[in-house]
Amino acid sequence: MLSRVAAVKAPRAHNRRRGTGSSGRRREGRESEPQRPNMSRHLFYSAVLLLFVVLMCCSGAAAADGSSGAGDAQLPQEVDLFLPQKTQVVIKSGGATEVKDSFGSPSLAFAGEVMVAFAEGHKDYNGPQHTSDLYTSEIVAGYINATEPWSSIVADISSENWRAYTVFTRESSKDRFGVALLPTTVSTGSDVFLLVGSHYLIRDATGKHWIDDSWDIHLVVGKATQSADAKQGELVEWGAPTSLLASITKSTQQRDLMKFVGGGGSGIVTEEGWLVFPMMATRKNDRGIESMLFYSKDKGVNWVVSRGIPAAECFDPRIAEWENREILMLAYCVDGQKVFRSRDMGDAWTKASDLLPRVWITTQPIRRGEGWPVGALITVEFYGRKVLLYTQKVGYPPGERNNKALYLWVADSNHTVYFGPLSVETGAKRAFANTLLYSGDALYFLQKMGNGKADGVFLFRIIEELRKIKSIVRNWIEVDAFFSGLSTPTTGLVGVLSDSSGADKWNDMYRCVDATVLGAIRIENGFKFTGHGAGAIWPVNSRGNNKQYTFVDISFTLVATVVIEEMPPGGSSVPLLGAMLEDGMGTKFLGLACAENRMWETVFDEQTGQGDFWELKKEYQVALMLNGNKGFFYLDAELLGTSDTMRRREERAYDVLGFYFGGDESGRDSSASVKNVFLYNRKLTPGELKMVKKTGSPKHESSSSEASGSDSSAHECVYFVLLVSLGLWALAVFYGV
């Protein structure tokens, strides 16, 4: 028998409530009660946080989203692909049809010009000793002519002639019945490869209980037909299923593995043309589940089982090919989701904590119900840059307290932003497993939704979000090119605060997370903060912004140019900038301030110290850094102060919310300006800081509306002019003009 986790999460497909591929582990958060805040000390932060929350509620789930709220957002059009008690399923042995009681584990593939949607088709068992969770299952497929426009596809699927077709089954009898589970697909050219795990349910010796038996794993290969007049059921011709169990068992006999199944969803075809599936197996003697790769270098003739990822009890793997032919694997583990990378097809795995930063939030316990599992993961290339596309729930949309929204995220090695929502749960319709497919400049989304008992599978074409994603990726490329041309380090460069689009917003040039400003005066590439309460917050890791950049809890560098304009005598020190905790009180985790005695004042994890003297009206480059338990302050690339007693992420009750600028609470009409703000997801060297010193961000008129996909022609024109100007300057230097 399987272990408890395995029975709930992986091979026991007849337990319908497992929600394959969508339910992550959630852990209780810390229940500490904060002390009553000092209203004088925290007035600025409370005001800016309140303004930020109001702006978020008015503008939608994210700056990049730009919607007026999930309730009013235009969701992608969906079509009911497989519906319980409605969709007619053609039985494998003939032309007769039947309906299913539920569908699950969606998968999507292209074979030639045919899009093939797969799912488990469940039939409840109502015989002797039945339970509410006992059912048989087969693998069914729907065939879609992808050459047709989306409107025609919707019409075809919605017609009375729409059918699903059984492509894999294990014959059932009175005392045993077959369970096929987790269809996992890879396609290349006109061929589609389907990996299916299966077993029988039989009565035990007492005749009172059902147990699983006769596990197997099969490969079924289909080929898209080229006939223009082929009927719906003839669009793909399937070969006979081939059992792979004997060869897999032989190659893994030293690892004590059994009950092999696919990971669900989709596999990949590498740049070298290798076919790669995610796969799971159960360790004998209830020692958990192991996730691994199953791949072929010769178009499916021979297959290899890789080593498992180096974490116990990891299941529901998702894979993608990343840069330098790395294979990424995302899996659910007992302590949360994790991402691993391999450069040798799974012979060795390492944690990829620099990718998909939101996945790693569960390394610290979070409150019940706040887990954000990734459902689908693929790589796509736009304008020569490879990016990750993935689906993830981000908590409650604006105006909703019970219904979670599923968003589409795009990320490269540095940046992350999300769009949507793609779907919003209701009380009667929850979202479960889902998968993405990009082909022919079209993005499709297949999702299981329902009440956990009678679930359907729904197909979406993602149009508006894809347009926005392509726009923002082009922007990332252009901004990186601009700063690379100025010799500014771009490795790990996540955000740059540039000119504002208004008095209350400080734009991120990468169009990912903007800063919120209160009571400040615009200057070139920044703001001047004068008087009581004037300041800004850059909420890169706030819950309101859906924990977009969780790396700030682990390692970062923030670089800014500051000038202390006025400092009237008397009173406490005046804050300049720093990192703050998300505790509702604006607690400074790392901070730099101007003391009354004309000395720099540093804050390391709420501990205050002093450094060198500062001068009025002098321009300084300030850098604050975090690297594990070490904090640093640099002034003009020279070390100002350091501490190696910073509490690590798992030692704190609160995460880093983001960064603050200004925020004088003394009422002395002090004044300071901050501009040219750069955020990196790593610690920079002093030499790299000097390179940042040489540059300032250009005027840039982007806004969050561009990130939401509004007309970006003016934005692109600005960068075109900048790039052309840079090129002309380089030519002039080269030719000595």
C-alpha positions in Angstrom: 0.0 0.0 0.0 1.0 3.6 -0.5 2.1 5.9 2.3 -0.4 8.4 3.5 0.9 11.2 1.4 1.1 9.0 -1.7 -2.4 7.8 -1.2 -3.7 11.3 -1.0 -1.5 13.0 -3.5 -0.3 10.7 -6.2 -0.9 7.1 -7.4 -4.2 6.5 -5.7 -6.2 8.2 -8.5 -9.5 6.6 -7.4 -9.4 9.0 -4.4 -11.0 11.9 -6.4 -10.6 14.5 -3.7 -6.8 14.5 -4.0 -7.0 17.4 -6.5 -4.0 16.2 -8.4 -1.5 18.9 -9.3 -3.3 21.7 -7.4 -3.2 21.1 -3.7 0.0 22.2 -1.9 0.8 21.6 1.8 -0.2 24.5 4.0 1.5 25.1 7.3 0.3 27.1 10.3 1.9 30.6 10.6 3.2 32.1 13.8 0.5 33.5 16.1 2.4 36.4 17.7 0.5 39.5 18.8 2.4 42.7 17.9 2.9 45.4 20.5 0.7 48.5 20.3 2.5 50.8 17.8 3.7 54.3 18.6 1.5 56.5 16.4 4.1 59.3 16.2 6.8 57.0 15.2 4.8 55.1 12.6 2.5 57.8 11.2 4.3 58.1 7.8 4.4 54.3 7.3 0.8 53.9 8.3 -0.3 56.7 5.9 1.7 55.4 3.0 0.6 51.8 3.6 -3.0 52.9 3.8 -2.6 54.8 0.5 -1.0 51.8 -1.0 -3.8 49.5 0.0 -6.4 51.9 -1.4 -4.5 52.2 -4.7 -4.3 48.4 -4.9 -8.0 47.9 -4.3 -8.9 50.5 -6.9 -6.4 49.4 -9.5 -6.8 45.6 -9.3 -4.8 42.7 -8.1 -1.5 44.0 -9.3 0.2 46.9 -10.9 0.9 44.8 -13.9 -2.8 43.7 -14.0 -4.3 47.2 -14.3 -7.8 45.8 -13.9 -10.5 47.4 -11.7 -11.0 44.3 -9.7 -11.3 40.6 -10.3 -15.1 40.9 -10.1 -15.1 43.2 -13.1 -12.1 41.7 -14.9 -12.6 40.3 -18.4 -11.9 36.6 -18.0 -10.7 34.6 -21.0 -13.5 32.9 -22.8 -13.8 29.3 -21.8 -15.4 26.3 -23.5 -16.8 23.3 -21.7 -14.6 20.5 -23.1 -15.4 17.5 -20.9 -18.5 17.8 -18.7 -19.8 15.2 -16.2 -23.1 13.5 -17.2 -23.1 15.4 -20.5 -20.0 14.8 -22.7 -20.5 11.7 -24.9 -17.4 9.5 -24.6 -16.9 6.9 -27.4 -16.0 3.6 -25.9 -12.7 2.1 -27.1 -14.1 -1.2 -28.3 -16.7 0.4 -30.7 -18.9 3.3 -31.6 -21.1 3.2 -28.6 -21.0 6.2 -26.2 -21.4 6.8 -22.5 -21.1 9.7 -20.1 -18.7 10.0 -17.2 -19.3 11.1 -13.6 -16.2 13.3 -13.4 -13.1 14.2 -15.2 -9.6 15.1 -13.9 -5.8 15.4 -14.5 -5.9 17.5 -17.8 -3.1 17.3 -20.3 -2.7 19.1 -23.6 -0.6 18.4 -26.7 -0.2 19.3 -30.4 0.2 16.6 -33.0 0.6 18.2 -36.4 -2.3 20.6 -36.8 -4.4 18.7 -34.2 -4.6 19.9 -30.6 -5.4 16.9 -28.3 -6.8 17.4 -24.9 -6.6 14.5 -22.4 -8.2 13.8 -19.1 -9.1 11.0 -16.7 -12.7 10.0 -17.2 -14.2 8.7 -14.0 -17.2 6.3 -13.6 -18.5 5.9 -10.0 -18.6 2.3 -8.7 -22.0 1.5 -7.2 -21.6 -2.2 -6.6 -21.1 -4.1 -3.3 -18.8 -2.5 -0.7 -18.7 0.7 -2.7 -17.7 4.0 -1.1 -18.2 7.6 -2.3 -14.6 7.8 -3.5 -14.5 4.5 -5.4 -14.5 4.7 -9.2 -13.0 3.3 -12.4 -11.2 5.6 -14.7 -10.0 5.7 -18.3 -8.0 8.1 -20.4 -10.1 10.1 -22.8 -9.1 12.6 -25.5 -10.8 15.3 -27.5 -9.5 16.3 -30.9 -9.5 19.9 -32.1 -8.5 21.3 -35.5 -6.1 24.0 -34.4 -6.1 25.6 -37.9 -9.6 26.9 -37.3 -10.2 30.3 -35.6 -11.0 30.3 -31.9 -14.7 31.1 -32.6 -15.0 28.0 -34.8 -13.3 25.9 -32.2 -15.8 27.0 -29.6 -18.7 26.3 -31.9 -17.4 22.8 -32.7 -16.9 21.9 -29.1 -20.2 23.3 -28.1 -22.2 21.4 -30.7 -24.1 18.2 -30.2 -21.6 16.4 -32.3 -18.7 16.9 -30.0 -17.3 13.7 -28.7 -14.5 12.5 -26.4 -12.7 9.2 -27.3 -11.3 6.5 -25.0 -7.6 6.1 -25.8 -6.5 3.9 -22.8 -8.4 1.6 -20.5 -7.8 -1.5 -18.4 -10.7 -3.9 -18.6 -12.9 -4.3 -15.6 -14.9 -7.2 -14.3 -17.2 -7.9 -11.4 -14.5 -8.3 -8.8 -11.8 -6.0 -10.2 -11.9 -2.8 -12.1 -9.2 -0.7 -13.8 -7.9 2.7 -12.8 -5.9 4.7 -15.4 -4.4 7.9 -14.1 -2.3 10.9 -14.7 -2.1 11.2 -18.5 1.3 12.8 -19.3 2.1 13.9 -22.9 4.9 14.9 -25.2 4.5 15.7 -28.8 6.9 16.2 -31.7 5.9 16.8 -35.3 2.7 14.8 -36.0 3.4 12.3 -33.2 2.0 12.4 -29.6 3.4 10.2 -26.8 1.1 9.4 -24.0 2.4 8.0 -20.7 -0.2 6.4 -18.5 0.0 4.7 -15.1 -2.6 2.2 -14.1 -3.7 -0.5 -11.7 -6.6 -2.7 -10.7 -8.7 -2.4 -7.6 -9.6 -5.8 -6.2 -11.2 -7.1 -3.0 -8.8 -8.3 -0.2 -8.9 -11.8 1.3 -11.8 -10.8 3.5 -13.9 -9.6 0.6 -14.7 -6.5 2.6 -12.1 -4.0 1.4 -10.6 -2.8 -1.9 -6.9 -2.8 -2.5 -4.8 -1.7 -5.4 -3.0 -4.4 -7.4 -1.2 -5.1 -10.7 0.4 -1.7 -11.2 1.7 -1.0 -14.7 2.8 2.0 -16.8 2.2 2.2 -20.5 3.3 4.3 -23.5 0.8 4.9 -26.2 1.9 6.6 -29.4 -0.6 8.5 -31.7 -0.1 10.0 -35.1 -2.1 12.9 -36.5 -3.7 12.0 -39.8 -3.1 14.2 -42.8 -6.5 13.6 -44.4 -8.4 16.9 -44.9 -11.8 15.1 -44.7 -11.0 13.0 -41.6 -13.9 12.8 -39.2 -13.4 14.1 -35.6 -12.5 10.6 -34.2 -10.1 9.9 -37.0 -7.8 12.9 -36.5 -5.3 10.9 -34.5 -4.5 7.2 -35.0 -3.4 5.4 -31.9 -1.0 2.4 -31.7 -1.4 -0.4 -29.2 -0.3 0.4 -25.6 3.2 -0.8 -24.7 4.0 -1.8 -21.1 7.3 -0.2 -19.9 7.2 -1.7 -16.4 9.7 -4.5 -16.9 12.4 -2.3 -18.3 11.8 0.4 -15.8 11.8 -2.0 -12.9 15.0 -3.6 -14.1 16.9 -0.2 -14.4 15.7 0.9 -10.9 15.9 -2.3 -9.0 18.6 -1.0 -6.6 16.3 1.9 -5.6 13.4 -0.1 -4.2 10.8 1.7 -6.3 7.3 0.6 -7.4 4.0 2.0 -8.6 5.4 4.1 -11.5 3.1 6.9 -12.9 3.6 10.0 -15.0 3.7 13.4 -13.3 0.6 14.6 -15.1 0.3 17.5 -17.4 2.9 17.8 -20.1 6.5 16.7 -20.7 9.0 18.5 -22.9 11.0 18.1 -26.1 14.5 19.4 -25.5 16.5 21.5 -28.0 18.3 18.3 -28.9 15.1 16.6 -29.7 15.0 14.3 -26.6 11.5 13.4 -25.3 11.3 14.0 -21.5 8.5 13.1 -19.1 8.1 13.9 -15.4 7.6 10.7 -13.5 6.9 9.5 -9.9 7.3 6.3 -8.1 6.6 5.1 -4.5 9.5 3.9 -2.4 8.9 0.5 -0.9 8.1 0.1 2.8 6.2 3.4 2.9 9.3 5.5 2.5 7.6 8.2 0.5 7.4 9.3 -3.2 10.3 10.0 -5.5 10.1 12.4 -8.5 12.4 11.9 -11.5 12.7 12.2 -15.3 11.9 9.6 -17.8 13.5 10.3 -21.2 14.4 9.0 -24.6 17.2 10.2 -26.9 16.0 8.3 -29.9 12.4 9.3 -30.5 10.9 6.8 -28.1 12.8 3.6 -29.0 14.8 3.4 -25.7 14.0 5.0 -22.4 16.0 6.0 -19.4 15.0 6.7 -15.8 16.9 9.5 -14.1 17.8 9.8 -10.4 15.2 11.4 -8.2 15.4 14.9 -6.9 17.2 15.1 -3.5 14.2 15.8 -1.4 12.0 13.3 0.4 8.3 13.0 -0.3 8.1 15.1 -3.4 5.3 14.5 -5.9 3.3 16.1 -8.8 6.5 17.1 -10.7 6.4 19.8 -13.4 9.3 20.2 -15.8 10.7 22.7 -18.2 13.9 23.3 -20.2 15.6 26.4 -19.1 18.8 28.3 -20.2 21.9 26.4 -21.1 19.8 23.2 -21.6 19.1 23.0 -17.9 16.1 20.9 -16.9 13.9 22.4 -14.2 11.7 20.4 -12.0 9.1 21.9 -9.7 7.5 19.5 -7.2 5.4 19.5 -4.0 7.4 18.4 -1.0 6.4 17.9 2.6 7.8 21.3 3.5 6.3 23.2 0.5 7.0 23.6 -3.3 10.6 23.5 -4.4 12.4 24.0 -7.7 15.4 21.9 -8.7 17.7 22.1 -11.7 19.8 19.5 -13.5 22.5 20.0 -16.2 22.9 16.3 -16.9 19.3 15.0 -17.4 18.8 14.2 -13.7 22.0 12.5 -12.8 22.5 15.3 -10.3 20.0 17.9 -8.9 20.5 21.2 -7.1 18.0 23.6 -5.7 17.2 26.5 -8.0 16.3 29.0 -5.3 17.0 31.9 -7.7 14.1 31.0 -10.0 10.3 31.4 -9.3 11.0 33.2 -6.0 7.3 33.0 -4.9 7.5 29.2 -4.9 9.9 29.3 -2.0 7.7 31.3 0.4 6.8 28.0 2.2 10.3 27.7 3.6 8.8 29.8 6.4 5.5 28.6 7.8 2.5 30.5 6.5 -1.0 30.8 7.7 -3.6 28.2 6.8 -5.2 28.8 3.4 -2.4 31.1 2.1 -0.5 28.5 0.1 0.1 29.5 -3.5 0.7 26.3 -5.5 2.0 26.5 -9.1 -0.3 24.5 -11.4 1.4 24.6 -14.8 5.0 25.4 -15.9 6.3 25.9 -19.5 9.1 27.8 -21.2 8.5 30.1 -24.2 10.8 32.3 -26.2 9.8 35.8 -27.2 12.1 38.1 -29.2 15.1 35.8 -28.5 14.6 35.7 -24.7 13.4 32.5 -23.0 10.9 33.1 -20.2 8.9 30.9 -17.8 5.1 30.9 -17.9 3.3 29.4 -15.0 -0.1 29.5 -13.3 -0.4 30.3 -9.7 -3.2 31.3 -7.3 -2.4 34.6 -5.6 -5.0 34.7 -2.8 -8.2 36.7 -2.8 -8.9 39.2 -5.6 -10.2 42.7 -4.7 -13.7 42.6 -3.3 -13.6 38.8 -2.7 -13.0 37.1 0.6 -13.8 33.5 -0.2 -12.9 33.0 -3.8 -9.3 32.6 -5.0 -8.1 33.8 -8.4 -5.7 32.0 -10.7 -3.2 34.2 -12.5 -0.7 33.7 -15.3 2.9 34.6 -14.4 5.9 35.4 -16.6 9.5 35.3 -15.3 13.0 35.4 -16.6 16.2 35.1 -14.5 15.5 38.5 -12.9 11.9 39.7 -13.2 8.5 38.4 -12.3 5.0 39.8 -13.0 1.6 38.4 -13.4 -1.5 38.9 -15.5 -5.2 37.9 -15.4 -7.0 36.4 -13.7 -7.5 33.4 -15.9 -10.2 32.1 -13.6 -11.9 32.9 -10.3 -13.2 30.2 -8.0 -16.8 30.3 -6.7 -18.3 28.4 -3.8 -19.5 25.7 -6.2 -16.7 25.7 -8.7 -13.2 25.3 -7.3 -10.0 25.2 -9.5 -7.9 22.1 -9.5 -5.1 20.9 -11.9 -4.3 22.8 -15.0 -1.9 22.9 -17.9 -0.5 25.3 -20.5 0.4 24.9 -24.1 2.0 27.4 -26.4 2.1 26.6 -30.2 1.8 28.6 -33.3 1.9 31.9 -31.4 -1.2 30.8 -29.5 -1.4 30.1 -25.8 -4.0 27.6 -24.5 -5.0 26.8 -20.9 -6.8 23.6 -19.8 -8.2 23.4 -16.3 -10.1 21.0 -14.1 -12.9 22.8 -12.2 -15.8 21.6 -10.1 -16.9 20.7 -6.6 -14.4 17.9 -6.0 -17.0 15.2 -6.8 -18.4 16.0 -10.3 -15.6 17.9 -12.0 -15.3 19.1 -15.6 -12.4 20.1 -17.8 -12.5 23.5 -19.5 -10.4 25.0 -22.4 -9.3 28.6 -22.7 -7.4 30.5 -25.3 -5.2 33.2 -23.6 -5.2 36.2 -26.0 -5.0 39.5 -24.1 -2.6 38.2 -21.4 -0.3 36.9 -24.1 -0.2 40.3 -25.8 0.7 41.9 -22.5 3.4 39.3 -21.8 5.0 39.9 -25.1 5.0 43.6 -24.6 6.6 43.4 -21.2 9.3 40.9 -22.3 10.2 43.2 -25.1 10.5 46.0 -22.5 12.8 43.9 -20.3 15.1 43.3 -23.3 15.2 47.0 -24.2 15.9 48.2 -20.6 18.6 45.5 -20.2 20.2 46.6 -23.5 20.1 50.3 -22.4 21.9 49.6 -19.1 24.3 47.1 -20.6 25.3 49.8 -23.1 26.2 52.0 -20.1 28.3 49.2 -18.5 25.8 49.0 -15.6 25.6 45.5 -14.2 22.4 43.8 -15.3 22.9 40.3 -13.9 20.3 40.2 -11.1 18.9 43.7 -11.9 15.3 43.4 -10.9 13.9 46.9 -10.9 14.8 50.6 -11.5 12.7 53.4 -10.2 12.6 56.1 -12.9 10.5 59.2 -13.5 7.0 59.4 -12.2 3.8 59.3 -14.1 2.2 61.4 -11.4 2.6 62.8 -7.9 1.7 59.5 -6.2 3.6 56.9 -8.2 7.3 56.2 -8.9 7.6 53.9 -12.0 9.6 50.8 -12.2 11.3 50.9 -15.6 10.8 47.1 -15.9 7.1 47.6 -15.4 6.8 45.0 -12.6 6.3 46.8 -9.3 5.9 50.6 -8.9 6.5 52.6 -5.7 3.8 54.5 -3.9 4.6 58.1 -3.1 3.0 60.5 -0.5 3.6 64.2 -0.1 6.8 64.5 -2.3 8.0 66.7 -5.1 9.0 65.3 -8.4 12.6 65.8 -9.6 14.4 64.2 -12.5 14.7 60.4 -11.9 13.3 60.7 -8.4 11.6 62.6 -5.7 12.3 65.3 -3.1 10.9 64.5 0.3 10.3 67.6 2.4 8.4 68.0 5.6 6.5 65.7 7.9 5.4 62.4 6.4 6.7 62.9 2.9 8.0 59.6 1.6 7.6 56.5 -0.6 7.3 52.8 -0.3 8.3 50.2 -2.9 6.3 47.1 -1.8 8.1 44.5 -3.9 7.3 41.7 -1.4 4.0 42.8 0.2 1.0 40.5 0.5 -1.0 43.1 -1.2 1.3 42.7 -4.2 1.2 38.9 -3.9 4.8 38.4 -2.7 6.3 39.2 -6.1 9.9 39.3 -5.0 10.5 37.0 -2.1 14.3 37.2 -2.6 14.4 40.4 -0.5 14.1 38.2 2.6 17.4 36.4 1.6 19.7 38.5 -0.5 19.5 41.9 -2.3 21.3 45.1 -3.1 19.5 48.5 -3.2 21.4 51.4 -4.7 20.3 55.0 -4.7 21.6 58.5 -5.2 20.7 60.7 -2.2 21.2 64.4 -1.3 20.4 65.8 2.1 19.0 69.2 1.2 17.9 70.7 4.6 18.4 69.6 8.2 17.0 72.0 10.8 18.5 71.5 14.3 16.7 69.7 17.1 14.8 66.5 17.2 15.5 62.9 16.2 17.3 61.6 13.2 15.7 61.8 9.7 15.3 58.5 7.7 16.6 58.4 4.2 15.9 54.9 2.9 15.8 51.3 4.0 14.1 47.9 4.1 11.0 47.5 6.3 9.1 44.5 7.7 5.5 43.7 6.9 4.3 44.0 10.5 1.9 46.9 10.0 4.2 49.2 12.0 6.8 50.1 9.5 9.6 48.4 11.5 13.0 49.1 10.0 15.0 46.0 9.2 17.8 47.8 7.4 17.9 51.5 7.4 20.0 54.6 6.8 19.2 58.0 8.5 20.8 61.4 9.1 21.5 62.1 12.7 21.4 65.6 14.2 25.1 65.5 14.9 25.8 65.3 11.1 26.6 61.6 11.3 25.1 58.7 9.4 22.9 56.5 11.4 22.5 52.9 10.5 19.9 50.4 11.5 20.7 46.6 11.4 17.7 44.5 12.4 16.3 47.3 14.6 19.7 47.9 16.2 21.0 51.5 15.7 24.6 52.6 15.2 26.5 55.6 13.8 29.1 56.0 11.1 31.0 58.8 9.3 29.9 62.5 8.9 27.6 63.7 6.1 27.5 67.0 4.4 24.5 69.1 3.2 23.9 69.4 -0.5 26.4 66.7 -1.3 25.4 63.9 -3.6 26.0 60.4 -2.3 25.6 56.9 -3.7 24.1 54.8 -1.0 23.8 51.0 -1.1 22.3 48.7 1.4 22.7 44.9 1.1 21.5 41.7 2.7 23.2 38.4 2.2 21.8 35.7 4.6 22.4 36.9 8.1 24.8 39.7 7.0 23.8 43.3 6.4 25.9 46.0 4.7 25.9 49.7 4.0 28.1 51.3 1.4 28.7 55.0 0.8 30.2 55.8 -2.6 31.3 52.2 -2.9 33.1 52.4 0.5 31.9 50.2 3.5 30.0 52.3 6.0 28.8 49.6 8.4 28.1 45.9 8.6 26.5 43.3 10.8 26.5 39.5 10.9 23.6 39.2 13.3 20.7 39.8 11.0 17.8 37.4 11.7 17.3 35.0 8.8 14.0 34.6 7.2 13.0 31.6 9.2 13.9 33.4 12.4 11.6 36.4 11.9 7.9 36.6 12.5 7.5 38.9 9.5 8.9 39.1 6.0 10.5 42.1 4.4 7.7 44.1 2.8 10.0 46.2 0.6 11.8 49.5 0.8 11.0 53.0 2.2 12.3 56.4 1.1 12.1 59.5 3.2 9.4 59.6 6.0 10.6 62.3 8.4 8.3 62.3 11.4 10.1 65.1 13.4 8.1 68.0 12.0 11.3 70.0 11.3 10.8 70.5 7.6 13.9 68.5 6.8 14.4 67.8 3.1 16.2 65.0 1.2 16.1 63.9 -2.4 16.4 60.3 -3.7 16.8 59.3 -7.3 18.3 56.6 -9.6 17.1 53.6 -7.5 18.4 50.2 -8.5 17.3 46.8 -7.0 19.3 43.6 -7.5 18.5 40.1 -6.3 22.1 39.5 -5.1 24.9 41.2 -3.3 27.0 43.5 -5.5 30.8 43.9 -5.2 32.3 47.4 -4.5 33.6 47.3 -8.1 30.1 46.8 -9.4 28.8 49.6 -7.2 31.2 51.9 -8.9 29.7 50.9 -12.3 26.2 51.7 -11.0 27.6 55.0 -9.8 28.4 56.1 -13.4 24.8 55.9 -14.6 21.4 57.3 -14.0 18.2 56.1 -15.3 16.9 57.9 -18.4 13.6 59.7 -18.5 11.0 57.0 -18.9 7.3 57.6 -19.3 6.0 54.0 -18.8 3.1 53.3 -16.4 1.4 50.3 -14.9 -1.2 50.6 -17.6 1.5 49.6 -20.1 2.3 46.6 -18.0 -1.4 45.7 -18.3 -1.0 45.7 -22.1 -2.4 49.1 -23.0 -0.9 51.0 -26.0 2.8 50.9 -25.5 3.9 52.5 -28.7 5.0 55.7 -27.0 7.0 53.6 -24.5 8.7 51.6 -27.2 9.4 54.8 -29.2 11.2 56.2 -26.1 13.5 53.2 -26.0 14.0 53.1 -29.7 15.3 56.7 -29.6 17.5 55.8 -26.6 19.0 52.8 -28.3 19.6 54.7 -31.5 21.1 57.6 -29.6 23.4 55.2 -27.8 24.4 53.6 -31.0 25.2 57.0 -32.6 27.2 57.9 -29.6 29.2 54.7 -29.8 29.9 55.3 -33.5 31.0 58.8 -32.8 33.5 57.6 -30.2 34.7 54.9 -32.5 35.3 57.2 -35.4 36.6 60.1 -33.3 33.8 62.4 -34.4 
